[in-house]
Amino acid sequence: MSNFNKLKDLYEDGYRCIYHDCVDNNYTIYLKNFDSENSEVVELSDSEEFTQFQNYMNDLKMS
């Protein structure tokens, strides 16, 4: 499973991005599920996957 698909699955399970960071083209995305208080960290090393994730989040905001 790609990390982007993992991110989408986490979003479907109620997780939301609370912060993201980029160091040396490695993207770290911090997610939290506010219902269960659990958190997850997903790392992406592909800028295209990060762009896909940003587009996914923007599409959610638009709907």
KAZI-V746020 format. One record per backbone hydrogen bond with DSSP energy under -0.5 kcal/mol. NH is the residue of the N-H (numbers start at 1). CO is the residue of the C=O. Records with the same first field share a line. If there is no record, write none. Layout:
# KAZI-V746020
NH: CO, CO
This chain:
# KAZI-V746020
6: 2
7: 3
8: 4
9: 5
10: 6
11: 7
12: 8
13: 9
14: 11
15: 10
16: 32
18: 30
19: 30
21: 28
23: 26
26: 23
27: 25, 44
28: 21
29: 42
30: 19, 28
31: 29, 40
32: 16
33: 38
34: 14, 32
37: 33
38: 33
40: 31
42: 29
44: 27
47: 45
50: 46
51: 47
52: 48
53: 49
54: 50
55: 51
56: 52
57: 53
58: 54
59: 55
60: 56
61: 57
62: 58
63: 59
